[in-house]
Amino acid sequence: MRERDILESIGNTPLFRLSKVVSGLKGVSVWVKAEYFNPSGSVKDRAARAMILDGIRSGKLTKEKIIIDATSGNTGISYAMIGAALGYKVTLCLPQNANIERKRILRAYNAEIIETDPMQSSDGAQIVAKKIAEEEPDKYFYPDQYNNAQNWKAHYETTAMEIWDQTANKITHFIAGMGTSGTFTGTSRRIKELNPSVKAIVVQPDSPLHGIEGMKHMATTVIPGIYDQSIADGQIDVATEDAQGMTLRLVREEGLFVGISSGANVCAALQLASSLPEGSVVVTILCDSGLRYLSDELWDRGKT
């Protein structure tokens, strides 16, 4: 039997068809790509692997350097996992108000955490990470996930092709929220090349002050350099309360224990699906596991 390392286990995640929360839809199927099956527990493993391996290939990342980047949590955990597996030190700039689960996971991987101004969210973390990397370029390797083309290319080369094959080429709509925008940009770009009639819809929080961790309200934040707005065929805004409600429904009705951004994606996917003709096939992303949000009081709510 051929030996496999942990990086080889990234990707090839399952695609599930929703059955309970879609009641009322006629002739339209909604499918979810379960990215929490990746080894560190989120969709960000794909981009982190691509950026780190590209750094190694280019010679920009050597064993003497420390991987540093800004993160709201998930990409940082992916960096930390890969760093542990490959023998690289990892330093992460993380907003101080990131939840305790993310910080504990990062410390378990032995990553160094630099907590940044919570009022500046991930934008502030980016400023700090960039400043540190620029001041000591010989000490740090800075992937810069918000502006690194390897981020979206990871999804162009893997996520999109998996969805294409798993739907037997029948996908008609791809819909997903954005943090760095890598998942949306790369997946949409490739699927549209395979079938130009496929529509790509972005999901965003409905206000700047929201509780959908990992998802950006683009109108009030620093736009990632890798985001290509021309790919989007439409946008659906989701309220935090609706995202939370759907997250509870997913675990209690579908058995899918996922995070709040996944709930937002499914909430928007159902809204989209309700307006589509029979035969439409909608695919969205389950970004990470609900295990990363156990300290949230959401799980203590009564039955939905």
Buried (B, 14 or more C-beta within 10 A) or exposed (E): EEEEEBBEEBBEBEBBEBEEBBEEBEEBBBBBBBBBBBBBBBBBBBBBBBBBBBBBEEEEBEEEBBBBBBBBBBBBBBBBBBBBBBEBBBBBBBBBEBBEBBBEBBEEBEBBBBBBBEEBBBBBBBBBBBEBBEEEEEBBBBBBBBBBBBBBBBBBBBBBBBBBEBBEEBBBBBBBBBBBBBBBBBBBBBBBEEEEEBBBBBBBBBEEEBBBBBBBBBEEBBEBEBBBEEBBBEEBBBBBEBBBBBBBBBBBBBEBBBBBBBBBBBBBBBBBBEEBEEEBBBBBBBBBBBEBBEEBEBEEEEEB
